[in-house]
Amino acid sequence: MAEIDEDRADALFHALADRTRRDILRRVLAGEHSVSALAEKYDMSFAAVQKHVAVLEKSGLLTKRRDGRQQLATGDVAAVRSVSSMLSEIEQIWRGRVSRIDDLLAADDTEKP
């Protein structure tokens, strides 16, 4: 991966590393929510929820827009797909290694007397 892709991956996985942020992402992928409505669900300050939203926004997993006094957050499906694509790429590497190990074990079995 190119360095810019690695930086993007770092930001995406950092954002997804937190349980609250994953929950916020699930909610905004299901539909647009105001940051105030998101904050009501959590046992933390509004400012703390804003910080979680900011991390998700910085990673590109959600976008915010203003509607009057409200900040509305929406999940970015394309960004979630990019995470899935990155994980699929890693899985293919892993599966290739497992396959090579299987081949080595099978070859070892055929060489035994």
Helices and strands as residue ranges (DSSP letters): H 3-16, H 19-30, E 33-34, H 35-40, H 46-59, E 62-67, E 70-75, H 77-111
